[in-house]
Amino acid sequence: MKPSDVLFEGKAPKALPVCDHYCGTEIRMKKALALQKELGPCFDITFDCEDGAPIGEEENHAHLVASLINGPENLFGRVGVRVHDPQSPHFTQDIEILIKECANRLAYITIPKVESAVQVSHLIEQINSKAAQHEVTALIPIHVLIETHTSLADAMHIASLSQIECLSFGLMDFVSAHYGAIPASAMNVDQFTHPLIQRAMLDIAASCHRFAIIPSHNVCTEIHDLARIRDDCLKAKDLFGYTRKWSIHPNQIPVIVEVFSPQNHQVAEAIQILQAAQNANWGPIQFESKLHDRASYRFYWAVLQRAKNSGKNFPQLNSLDWFN
C-alpha cells in the first residue's frame, strides 16, 4: 500500500510548489512564464489583478490575464490569479471574466482582504455558482490573504473551509492596519521579532497545519541581497512553520525554492525509512538506532511530498510508485 493510503487514510495533506511568484504587468507576466519554462514548475505564478491593473483598465487587464493563462506559454498549468478585494466593484467582474475565459486552466484564485470565514464561504459559493453557469465541473482551489485584524481572528475557521488550499500572510497591509503602532521596520527586518507580527504569523501557520493546508509566507522586500532573502526563508520555514513563500522578483525564486525544498540527503533518508516501514507492514521499526512508527512516517512522507511538488529533480523519487 502507498504511504498516503496507510498514514492518512487516503487523504494526504495539501502539497504545492514552495514558491508563489507575483507579477502584474504584461511584460513581467510574460517574463515569469518564460522563466517557468526555463526552470520548470518549481514555482507557481500568481497574476495580479488587484495591484497589477491600471486604474480604469481593470476589465482589459482581466481579459489579458485570462488570455495569458490560456496561451501556449502556460506549459504547466501552475498559474493562479489574485482578484480584486471583495469590497471592490471589480471583484465580480474579475470572477466573471476569469471563469468564463480560463477556468479550466486556473491553478487557483487568491482572494485578498477578507474579513471572516462566513464572508469567505459566501465568496466561494459565488465562485462556484459562476463556474456552474459556465459548465465548469472541477472546483477551483481558493487561496486567501490574511491581512486584516478580523481575518486573523477568524483564521482557524477560514482554514477549515473545504475548498481552501492556502492561507497567505499579508504582512505590509497588516502592519499598516495598526496605524503607526508597529514600526515600519516590522515590514522587513523586524518581522520575526516583533511580538504582534510573531503572533500573527504563528496563528496563521497553526491554523493551516490544523487543517492540512499550506501556510504561505509574505514578501521579502529585499530583491538583491540574496543572504537576506535566504535568512527570511530559513526563519519562516524553521521557526514559524511556513512551507511556501511569496516572490516579487525573479532573483528571489531560486533562493526560495532551494531553502523550502527538501535537500537530497533528506529525501534519501525519508525514502529509506518509509521503505523499511513498508517492509514491516507499517509497524514500528528501528533505523540507525532510532525508533520510528507512524508518527514519524507521516513526517517523512510529508518530506517526500514537498520534494515531489517542488518541481526540482530528485532522481531518488523516479523509481517510486508511491505518487501514481
C-alpha positions as CSV (number, residue, x, y, z in Angstrom):
1,M,0.0,0.0,0.0
2,K,1.1,3.6,-0.7
3,P,2.1,5.8,2.3
4,S,-0.8,8.2,1.7
5,D,-3.3,5.3,1.9
6,V,-1.9,4.0,5.2
7,L,-0.8,7.1,7.0
8,F,-3.6,9.5,6.1
9,E,-6.4,7.1,5.1
10,G,-6.0,8.2,1.5
11,K,-6.3,11.9,2.4
12,A,-2.8,13.2,2.3
13,P,-2.2,16.9,3.2
14,K,-2.1,19.5,0.5
15,A,1.2,20.0,-1.4
16,L,2.1,22.9,-3.6
17,P,5.2,24.3,-5.2
18,V,7.1,26.1,-2.4
19,C,7.4,29.5,-4.2
20,D,4.5,31.7,-5.3
21,H,5.8,34.4,-7.7
22,Y,3.6,37.5,-8.0
23,C,3.6,39.7,-11.1
24,G,1.0,42.1,-12.6
25,T,2.3,44.0,-15.7
26,E,2.1,42.3,-19.1
27,I,5.9,42.3,-19.6
28,R,6.5,40.8,-16.1
29,M,3.8,38.2,-16.5
30,K,5.3,37.1,-19.8
31,K,8.8,37.1,-18.3
32,A,7.5,34.9,-15.4
33,L,6.1,32.4,-17.9
34,A,9.4,32.3,-19.8
35,L,11.3,31.7,-16.5
36,Q,8.9,28.9,-15.6
37,K,9.5,27.4,-19.0
38,E,13.3,27.5,-18.3
39,L,13.3,26.3,-14.7
40,G,10.3,24.0,-14.8
41,P,7.2,24.0,-12.4
42,C,9.3,24.6,-9.3
43,F,7.3,27.8,-8.6
44,D,3.7,28.9,-9.1
45,I,2.9,32.2,-10.8
46,T,0.2,34.5,-9.5
47,F,-1.0,37.0,-12.0
48,D,-2.2,40.1,-10.1
49,C,-5.5,41.8,-11.0
50,E,-5.6,43.7,-7.7
51,D,-2.4,45.8,-7.8
52,G,-1.5,44.9,-11.4
53,A,-4.4,46.5,-13.2
54,P,-4.0,50.3,-14.1
55,I,-6.9,52.4,-12.8
56,G,-9.6,52.4,-15.4
57,E,-8.2,49.4,-17.2
58,E,-9.4,46.7,-14.8
59,E,-11.6,44.9,-17.3
60,N,-9.0,44.9,-20.0
61,H,-6.4,43.6,-17.6
62,A,-8.6,40.7,-16.5
63,H,-9.0,39.7,-20.2
64,L,-5.2,40.0,-20.7
65,V,-4.6,37.7,-17.7
66,A,-7.1,35.2,-19.0
67,S,-5.5,35.2,-22.4
68,L,-2.1,34.5,-21.0
69,I,-3.4,31.7,-18.8
70,N,-5.0,30.1,-21.9
71,G,-1.9,30.7,-24.0
72,P,0.7,28.3,-25.2
73,E,3.4,29.7,-22.8
74,N,1.4,28.4,-19.8
75,L,3.1,25.0,-20.0
76,F,2.4,23.5,-16.6
77,G,-1.0,24.8,-15.6
78,R,0.5,26.4,-12.5
79,V,-0.7,29.9,-12.8
80,G,-3.3,31.4,-10.5
81,V,-4.8,34.9,-10.1
82,R,-5.2,37.4,-7.3
83,V,-8.5,39.1,-7.9
84,H,-9.7,42.5,-6.5
85,D,-10.8,42.5,-2.9
86,P,-14.4,41.6,-2.3
87,Q,-15.4,45.2,-1.5
88,S,-14.2,46.3,-4.9
89,P,-16.8,46.7,-7.7
90,H,-14.2,44.8,-9.9
91,F,-14.3,41.6,-7.8
92,T,-17.4,40.2,-9.5
93,Q,-16.1,41.4,-12.9
94,D,-12.8,39.5,-12.3
95,I,-14.6,36.3,-11.4
96,E,-16.9,36.5,-14.4
97,I,-14.1,37.0,-16.9
98,L,-11.7,34.5,-15.4
99,I,-14.2,31.7,-15.0
100,K,-15.7,32.3,-18.4
101,E,-12.4,32.5,-20.3
102,C,-9.9,30.3,-18.4
103,A,-11.5,28.4,-15.5
104,N,-10.2,25.0,-16.7
105,R,-6.6,26.3,-16.7
106,L,-6.7,28.3,-13.4
107,A,-4.5,26.8,-10.8
108,Y,-6.2,28.8,-8.0
109,I,-8.0,32.1,-7.2
110,T,-6.4,34.2,-4.5
111,I,-8.8,36.5,-2.6
112,P,-7.3,39.4,-0.7
113,K,-8.6,41.5,2.3
114,V,-11.2,39.1,3.6
115,E,-12.9,39.7,6.9
116,S,-14.4,36.4,8.1
117,A,-15.0,32.7,7.4
118,V,-18.7,33.5,6.8
119,Q,-17.7,36.0,4.1
120,V,-15.2,33.7,2.5
121,S,-17.8,30.9,2.4
122,H,-20.2,33.2,0.6
123,L,-17.4,34.2,-1.9
124,I,-16.6,30.6,-2.6
125,E,-20.3,29.9,-3.2
126,Q,-20.3,32.9,-5.6
127,I,-17.3,31.5,-7.5
128,N,-18.8,28.0,-7.6
129,S,-22.1,29.3,-8.8
130,K,-20.4,31.3,-11.6
131,A,-18.4,28.2,-12.5
132,A,-21.6,26.1,-12.7
133,Q,-23.1,28.6,-15.1
134,H,-20.2,28.1,-17.4
135,E,-20.3,24.3,-17.0
136,V,-17.0,24.1,-15.1
137,T,-17.3,20.9,-13.1
138,A,-14.0,20.9,-11.2
139,L,-13.9,23.1,-8.0
140,I,-11.3,25.9,-8.3
141,P,-8.8,25.9,-5.4
142,I,-9.1,29.0,-3.3
143,H,-6.2,30.9,-1.6
144,V,-6.9,33.6,1.0
145,L,-4.8,36.5,2.1
146,I,-4.9,37.1,5.9
147,E,-4.1,40.8,6.2
148,T,-6.8,42.3,8.5
149,H,-7.4,42.1,12.2
150,T,-10.8,40.3,11.7
151,S,-9.5,37.8,9.2
152,L,-6.6,36.9,11.6
153,A,-9.1,36.4,14.4
154,D,-11.1,34.0,12.2
155,A,-8.1,32.3,10.5
156,M,-8.8,28.9,12.0
157,H,-12.4,28.9,10.7
158,I,-11.2,30.2,7.3
159,A,-8.7,27.4,7.1
160,S,-11.4,24.8,7.8
161,L,-13.4,25.6,4.7
162,S,-13.2,22.6,2.4
163,Q,-12.1,24.5,-0.8
164,I,-9.3,26.4,0.8
165,E,-5.9,25.3,-0.3
166,C,-3.6,28.0,1.1
167,L,-3.5,31.0,3.5
168,S,-1.0,33.8,2.9
169,F,0.1,36.4,5.4
170,G,-0.3,39.9,4.0
171,L,2.4,41.5,6.2
172,M,2.5,45.0,4.9
173,D,-1.2,45.6,5.0
174,F,-1.4,44.0,8.4
175,V,1.3,46.4,9.7
176,S,-0.4,49.4,8.1
177,A,-3.7,48.3,9.8
178,H,-2.1,49.2,13.2
179,Y,-1.9,52.9,12.2
180,G,1.7,53.5,13.2
181,A,1.6,51.5,16.4
182,I,4.0,49.0,14.8
183,P,7.2,50.4,13.4
184,A,7.9,50.3,9.6
185,S,10.8,48.1,10.3
186,A,8.4,45.3,11.1
187,M,7.6,45.2,7.4
188,N,11.0,43.8,6.8
189,V,13.9,43.1,9.1
190,D,12.0,43.1,12.4
191,Q,9.1,41.0,11.3
192,F,10.4,37.9,13.0
193,T,11.0,39.6,16.4
194,H,8.0,42.0,16.8
195,P,5.5,40.2,19.1
196,L,2.4,41.3,17.2
197,I,3.8,40.0,13.9
198,Q,5.1,36.9,15.5
199,R,1.7,36.2,16.9
200,A,0.0,36.7,13.5
201,M,2.5,34.5,11.7
202,L,2.1,31.7,14.2
203,D,-1.7,31.9,14.3
204,I,-1.8,31.6,10.5
205,A,0.6,28.7,10.4
206,A,-1.1,26.9,13.2
207,S,-4.5,27.3,11.5
208,C,-3.2,25.9,8.2
209,H,-1.5,22.9,9.8
210,R,-4.6,22.1,11.8
211,F,-6.5,21.5,8.6
212,A,-3.5,20.2,6.5
213,I,-3.4,23.2,4.1
214,I,-0.5,25.4,3.0
215,P,0.8,28.4,5.0
216,S,2.4,30.9,2.6
217,H,4.8,33.5,4.0
218,N,4.7,37.1,2.9
219,V,7.1,39.0,0.6
220,C,10.6,39.9,1.3
221,T,11.2,43.5,0.2
222,E,14.9,42.9,-0.4
223,I,15.5,41.8,-4.0
224,H,19.3,41.9,-4.4
225,D,20.7,40.8,-1.1
226,L,20.5,37.0,-1.5
227,A,21.8,36.4,2.0
228,R,19.0,38.5,3.5
229,I,16.4,36.7,1.3
230,R,17.8,33.3,2.4
231,D,17.6,34.4,6.1
232,D,14.0,35.4,5.7
233,C,13.2,32.0,4.1
234,L,15.0,30.0,6.8
235,K,13.3,31.8,9.6
236,A,9.8,31.5,8.0
237,K,10.4,27.8,7.4
238,D,12.3,26.7,10.5
239,L,10.9,29.0,13.2
240,F,7.3,29.6,12.1
241,G,6.4,26.5,10.1
242,Y,5.7,28.0,6.7
243,T,6.0,25.7,3.7
244,R,5.7,28.2,0.9
245,K,6.7,31.9,0.3
246,W,5.9,34.7,-2.0
247,S,8.4,36.0,-4.6
248,I,8.1,39.5,-6.0
249,H,11.3,39.4,-8.1
250,P,12.9,36.7,-10.2
251,N,16.1,37.0,-8.1
252,Q,14.1,35.6,-5.1
253,I,12.8,32.5,-6.8
254,P,15.9,30.2,-6.8
255,V,16.6,31.1,-3.2
256,I,13.0,30.3,-2.0
257,V,13.0,27.1,-4.0
258,E,16.3,26.0,-2.6
259,V,15.5,26.8,1.0
260,F,12.0,25.5,1.2
261,S,12.6,22.3,-0.8
262,P,14.0,19.2,0.9
263,Q,17.7,18.5,0.4
264,N,18.9,15.4,-1.4
265,H,20.1,13.8,1.9
266,Q,16.7,14.4,3.5
267,V,14.9,12.8,0.6
268,A,17.2,9.8,0.7
269,E,16.7,9.3,4.4
270,A,12.9,9.6,4.1
271,I,12.8,7.0,1.3
272,Q,14.9,4.6,3.3
273,I,12.7,4.9,6.4
274,L,9.5,4.6,4.5
275,Q,10.7,1.6,2.5
276,A,11.7,-0.1,5.8
277,A,8.3,0.8,7.2
278,Q,6.6,-0.7,4.2
279,N,8.6,-3.9,4.5
280,A,7.4,-4.1,8.1
281,N,3.8,-3.6,7.1
282,W,3.9,-0.1,8.6
283,G,4.6,-1.4,12.1
284,P,7.4,0.2,14.3
285,I,11.0,-0.1,13.0
286,Q,14.5,0.8,14.1
287,F,16.6,2.8,11.7
288,E,20.1,3.9,12.5
289,S,19.4,3.0,16.2
290,K,16.3,5.2,16.4
291,L,12.7,4.0,16.8
292,H,10.2,5.0,14.2
293,D,6.5,4.5,14.0
294,R,3.5,6.0,12.1
295,A,4.0,9.4,13.7
296,S,7.5,9.8,12.2
297,Y,6.4,8.0,9.0
298,R,3.9,10.9,8.4
299,F,6.7,13.4,8.9
300,Y,8.9,11.7,6.3
301,W,6.1,11.2,3.9
302,A,5.5,15.0,4.1
303,V,9.2,15.5,3.2
304,L,8.7,13.4,0.1
305,Q,5.5,15.2,-0.9
306,R,7.3,18.5,-0.7
307,A,10.2,17.1,-2.7
308,K,7.8,15.8,-5.4
309,N,5.9,19.1,-5.6
310,S,8.9,21.3,-5.5
311,G,9.4,20.9,-9.3
312,K,13.1,20.1,-8.6
313,N,14.6,16.9,-10.0
314,F,15.2,14.3,-7.3
315,P,16.4,11.2,-9.1
316,Q,15.7,9.1,-5.9
317,L,11.9,9.6,-6.4
318,N,11.8,8.5,-10.0
319,S,11.7,4.8,-9.3
320,L,9.0,5.0,-6.6
321,D,5.4,4.3,-7.4
322,W,4.0,6.0,-4.3
323,F,2.9,9.1,-6.2
324,N,1.0,7.4,-9.0
